[in-house]
Amino acid sequence: MSTKRDYYEILGVPKTSTEDEIKKAYRKLAMEFHPDRAPAEKKKEYEEKFKELSEAYAVLMDKNKRVQYDQYGHAGIDNKYSYEDIFRNVDFDSIFSDMGFGGSIFDDFFGFDIFNTGRRTRRKSEGIRGSDLRYDLSVSFEEAVKGKEIEITIPRNEACDTCKGSGVEPGHSTATCTVCNGTGRIRQSQGFFSIASTCYKCGGTGKMNDHPCKKCRGTGVTKKERKLSVKIPPGVDDGNQLKISGEGEAGRYNGPSGSLYIFIHVHHHPYFDRRGNDIYTEVSISVTQAVLGAEI
């Protein structure tokens, strides 16, 4: 009889969980038990916990493997799949995509290659996505009902116009880091894991910049105020959000820009009250008007 714990129990989810619920539970626990966050005396414990969580996630996110597991338990998995097969074709990279992390999540965020695949780590020099921005916009009741085009001004980081976002002084170029050979990370194998840390020489870029741009000091971005024309669609309600892709902070090292999120705040009207798509108002009338009817 298998001594393994139930996969659903490991992730803390019921058997009726959707893929999104399983992914959410795994992401939370994987971040909590990431080996790099473990106290020195619990390093081994965290590694084993993380391995257990990842195996449970890999099985339950694969429809065929999940059916086998639900029918036969661990025997349906262990007797049919090798350890490598369990993890084959599992999309770990997308787990944190909604948080803005690019590339392989295990390389870029956790800092290690979980299965020792030897795949190349994405360098910062290939671009880091810019941060998202928030803008709170107040509109009148009438503007919310009818819609309007409004001009706003936002301070944000934009690509340096001197170095075109590269961070290198014009006329010069970068050189490959001699310590990490351009990968941006230094790796050390520790049992099940291949632990990686940011290269101390290049700071994770994989490149050495001996001639940083004087204007942006090598960051590739400068602070500017940008005017934008925003279309408020008819019928927006208080608390609604508008997303404008590519209008957030500029990415470093020519990376993609983040998004701008506009939070709508609608002023109260002295006479009208909105409930969903309906508008209400209270009007006082006389008894005669109520009995005979009237136009008001």
C-alpha positions as CSV (number, residue, x, y, z in Angstrom):
1,M,0.0,0.0,0.0
2,S,1.3,3.5,-0.9
3,T,2.5,5.6,2.0
4,K,2.0,8.8,-0.1
5,R,-0.4,11.4,1.1
6,D,-3.6,12.2,-0.9
7,Y,-2.8,14.7,-3.6
8,Y,-6.0,16.7,-2.8
9,E,-5.1,16.8,0.8
10,I,-1.5,18.0,0.0
11,L,-2.9,21.0,-1.8
12,G,-5.8,21.5,0.6
13,V,-8.5,21.3,-2.0
14,P,-11.6,19.1,-2.4
15,K,-11.9,16.5,-5.2
16,T,-14.4,18.7,-7.0
17,S,-11.9,21.6,-7.4
18,T,-11.5,23.3,-10.8
19,E,-8.2,23.7,-12.4
20,D,-8.1,27.4,-11.4
21,E,-8.7,26.4,-7.8
22,I,-5.9,23.9,-7.9
23,K,-3.5,26.3,-9.5
24,K,-4.4,29.0,-6.9
25,A,-3.8,26.6,-4.0
26,Y,-0.5,25.3,-5.5
27,R,0.8,28.8,-6.1
28,K,0.1,29.9,-2.5
29,L,1.7,26.8,-1.0
30,A,4.7,26.8,-3.4
31,M,5.6,30.3,-2.5
32,E,5.2,29.5,1.2
33,F,7.5,26.4,1.0
34,H,10.0,27.6,-1.5
35,P,13.4,26.2,-0.4
36,D,15.1,29.6,-0.6
37,R,12.7,30.9,2.0
38,A,13.4,28.1,4.4
39,P,15.3,28.7,7.7
40,A,18.6,26.9,7.6
41,E,17.4,24.2,10.0
42,K,14.4,23.4,7.8
43,K,16.0,23.5,4.4
44,K,15.5,19.7,3.8
45,E,11.9,19.8,5.1
46,Y,11.0,22.6,2.7
47,E,12.6,20.9,-0.3
48,E,10.6,17.7,0.4
49,K,7.4,19.7,0.9
50,F,7.9,21.6,-2.3
51,K,8.6,18.3,-4.2
52,E,5.4,16.9,-2.8
53,L,3.4,19.9,-3.7
54,S,4.7,20.0,-7.3
55,E,4.0,16.3,-7.8
56,A,0.4,16.7,-6.6
57,Y,0.0,19.8,-8.9
58,A,1.5,18.0,-11.9
59,V,-0.9,15.1,-11.6
60,L,-4.1,17.0,-10.8
61,M,-3.6,19.5,-13.6
62,D,-3.3,16.7,-16.2
63,K,-6.8,15.6,-17.2
64,N,-5.7,12.0,-18.0
65,K,-3.6,11.6,-14.9
66,R,-6.3,13.0,-12.7
67,V,-8.8,10.5,-14.0
68,Q,-6.4,7.7,-13.3
69,Y,-5.7,9.0,-9.8
70,D,-9.4,9.5,-9.0
71,Q,-10.1,5.9,-10.0
72,Y,-7.1,4.0,-8.7
73,G,-5.3,6.4,-6.3
74,H,-1.5,6.4,-6.3
75,A,-1.4,3.0,-7.9
76,G,-3.0,4.4,-11.0
77,I,-0.1,6.9,-11.3
78,D,2.9,5.0,-10.0
79,N,2.2,1.9,-12.0
80,K,1.7,3.8,-15.3
81,Y,4.0,6.8,-15.3
82,S,7.7,7.3,-14.6
83,Y,8.7,10.2,-12.4
84,E,9.7,12.2,-15.5
85,D,6.4,11.4,-17.2
86,I,4.5,12.8,-14.2
87,F,6.0,16.3,-14.8
88,R,6.1,16.1,-18.6
89,N,4.2,18.9,-20.4
90,V,3.0,20.6,-17.2
91,D,2.8,24.3,-17.7
92,F,4.5,25.6,-14.6
93,D,5.5,28.9,-16.4
94,S,1.9,30.2,-16.5
95,I,1.3,29.9,-12.8
96,F,2.4,33.4,-12.0
97,S,1.8,35.0,-15.3
98,D,-1.0,37.2,-13.9
99,M,1.5,38.8,-11.6
100,G,3.7,39.9,-14.4
101,F,6.6,37.4,-14.2
102,G,7.9,36.4,-17.6
103,G,9.9,33.4,-18.8
104,S,10.2,30.3,-16.7
105,I,8.7,30.9,-13.3
106,F,11.1,28.4,-11.7
107,D,14.1,30.2,-13.2
108,D,13.0,33.8,-13.0
109,F,11.0,33.8,-9.8
110,F,11.9,30.8,-7.7
111,G,15.5,31.0,-8.8
112,F,16.1,27.3,-9.7
113,D,15.4,24.6,-12.3
114,I,13.1,22.2,-10.5
115,F,13.9,19.2,-12.7
116,N,17.5,19.8,-13.5
117,T,16.6,20.1,-17.2
118,G,19.5,22.4,-17.9
119,R,17.4,24.8,-19.8
120,R,18.7,28.3,-20.4
121,T,17.7,31.0,-17.9
122,R,16.1,34.1,-19.4
123,R,18.4,37.0,-18.8
124,K,17.3,40.4,-17.6
125,S,19.0,41.9,-20.6
126,E,16.2,40.3,-22.7
127,G,13.8,42.7,-21.0
128,I,11.9,43.1,-17.8
129,R,8.3,44.0,-18.0
130,G,7.4,47.4,-16.6
131,S,5.2,47.8,-13.6
132,D,1.4,48.4,-13.8
133,L,0.1,51.8,-12.8
134,R,-3.1,52.9,-11.1
135,Y,-5.0,56.2,-11.8
136,D,-8.1,57.2,-9.9
137,L,-10.5,59.2,-12.1
138,S,-13.5,61.0,-10.7
139,V,-16.4,61.7,-13.1
140,S,-19.8,63.3,-12.8
141,F,-23.1,61.3,-12.8
142,E,-23.9,62.6,-16.3
143,E,-20.4,61.7,-17.6
144,A,-20.8,58.2,-16.3
145,V,-24.2,57.8,-18.0
146,K,-23.4,59.3,-21.3
147,G,-19.7,58.6,-21.6
148,K,-16.9,61.1,-22.3
149,E,-13.4,61.4,-23.6
150,I,-11.1,62.8,-20.9
151,E,-7.5,63.9,-21.0
152,I,-5.3,62.8,-18.0
153,T,-1.7,63.3,-17.1
154,I,0.3,60.6,-15.5
155,P,3.9,60.5,-14.2
156,R,5.7,57.3,-15.4
157,N,9.0,55.8,-16.4
158,E,9.6,55.9,-20.1
159,A,12.4,54.5,-22.3
160,C,15.4,56.8,-22.2
161,D,15.5,58.8,-25.4
162,T,19.3,59.0,-25.2
163,C,20.1,55.3,-25.1
164,K,16.8,54.1,-26.5
165,G,16.2,52.0,-23.4
166,S,19.4,50.0,-23.5
167,G,21.0,51.7,-20.5
168,V,24.3,52.0,-22.5
169,E,25.9,55.3,-23.5
170,P,25.6,55.8,-27.3
171,G,28.7,54.6,-29.1
172,H,29.4,51.9,-26.7
173,S,28.1,48.3,-26.1
174,T,27.9,45.7,-23.3
175,A,30.1,42.6,-22.9
176,T,29.1,39.1,-21.8
177,C,29.6,38.6,-18.0
178,T,32.7,36.4,-17.5
179,V,31.4,35.0,-14.2
180,C,28.0,33.6,-15.3
181,N,28.8,33.4,-19.0
182,G,25.8,35.5,-19.9
183,T,23.1,33.5,-18.0
184,G,22.7,36.0,-15.2
185,R,22.7,33.3,-12.6
186,I,25.2,31.1,-10.8
187,R,24.0,27.5,-10.2
188,Q,24.8,25.0,-7.5
189,S,23.3,21.5,-7.4
190,Q,21.8,20.4,-4.1
191,G,20.2,17.0,-4.3
192,F,16.8,17.2,-6.0
193,F,17.2,20.9,-6.8
194,S,19.5,23.0,-8.8
195,I,19.6,26.1,-6.7
196,A,20.5,29.3,-8.5
197,S,21.4,32.8,-7.3
198,T,21.7,36.1,-9.1
199,C,25.1,36.7,-10.4
200,Y,27.0,39.0,-8.1
201,K,29.1,40.5,-11.0
202,C,26.4,41.6,-13.4
203,G,23.4,41.7,-11.1
204,G,21.5,39.2,-13.2
205,T,21.7,41.0,-16.5
206,G,24.2,38.6,-18.1
207,K,26.0,41.7,-19.4
208,M,28.7,44.0,-18.2
209,N,27.9,47.7,-18.8
210,D,31.1,49.6,-18.4
211,H,29.6,52.7,-20.1
212,P,26.2,53.4,-18.5
213,C,24.1,56.1,-20.1
214,K,24.7,59.4,-18.3
215,K,21.1,60.5,-18.6
216,C,19.3,57.4,-17.1
217,R,22.4,56.2,-15.2
218,G,22.2,52.8,-16.9
219,T,18.6,52.0,-16.0
220,G,17.2,52.6,-19.5
221,V,14.3,54.6,-18.2
222,T,13.6,58.2,-17.2
223,K,10.7,59.8,-15.4
224,K,8.3,61.8,-17.5
225,E,4.7,63.1,-17.4
226,R,2.5,61.8,-20.2
227,K,-0.8,63.1,-21.3
228,L,-3.3,60.5,-22.4
229,S,-6.8,60.7,-23.9
230,V,-9.1,58.2,-22.1
231,K,-12.5,57.2,-23.4
232,I,-15.1,56.7,-20.7
233,P,-17.7,54.4,-22.1
234,P,-21.4,55.1,-21.4
235,G,-22.8,53.3,-18.5
236,V,-19.7,52.9,-16.3
237,D,-20.4,52.6,-12.6
238,D,-18.6,53.6,-9.5
239,G,-15.7,51.1,-8.8
240,N,-15.4,50.0,-12.5
241,Q,-11.9,49.6,-13.9
242,L,-10.5,50.4,-17.3
243,K,-7.3,48.6,-18.5
244,I,-5.1,50.2,-21.1
245,S,-2.3,47.8,-22.1
246,G,1.2,49.2,-22.7
247,E,0.5,52.5,-20.9
248,G,2.1,51.6,-17.6
249,E,5.8,51.9,-16.6
250,A,8.3,51.3,-19.4
251,G,10.2,48.0,-19.1
252,R,13.8,47.9,-18.2
253,Y,16.4,46.8,-20.8
254,N,13.8,47.3,-23.6
255,G,11.3,45.1,-21.9
256,P,7.5,45.5,-22.6
257,S,5.6,48.2,-20.8
258,G,3.1,47.5,-18.0
259,S,-0.6,48.3,-18.1
260,L,-2.5,51.3,-16.8
261,Y,-5.5,50.6,-14.7
262,I,-8.0,53.5,-14.3
263,F,-10.4,53.2,-11.3
264,I,-13.6,55.1,-11.9
265,H,-15.2,57.1,-9.1
266,V,-18.7,58.5,-9.9
267,H,-20.0,61.6,-8.0
268,H,-23.4,61.4,-6.4
269,H,-26.2,63.3,-8.1
270,P,-28.5,65.5,-5.9
271,Y,-31.7,64.1,-7.6
272,F,-30.9,60.8,-9.3
273,D,-30.0,57.5,-7.9
274,R,-28.5,54.7,-10.0
275,R,-29.3,51.0,-9.3
276,G,-27.6,48.9,-11.9
277,N,-28.7,50.2,-15.3
278,D,-31.8,51.9,-13.9
279,I,-32.1,55.5,-12.6
280,Y,-34.5,56.4,-9.8
281,T,-35.6,59.8,-8.4
282,E,-38.2,60.9,-5.8
283,V,-40.7,63.6,-6.7
284,S,-43.3,65.2,-4.4
285,I,-46.7,65.7,-5.9
286,S,-50.0,67.0,-4.5
287,V,-53.1,64.9,-3.7
288,T,-54.9,66.4,-6.8
289,Q,-52.0,65.4,-9.1
290,A,-52.1,61.9,-7.6
291,V,-55.9,61.6,-8.1
292,L,-56.2,63.2,-11.5
293,G,-52.8,62.6,-12.9
294,A,-50.4,65.3,-14.1
295,E,-47.4,66.0,-16.2
296,I,-44.4,67.2,-14.1
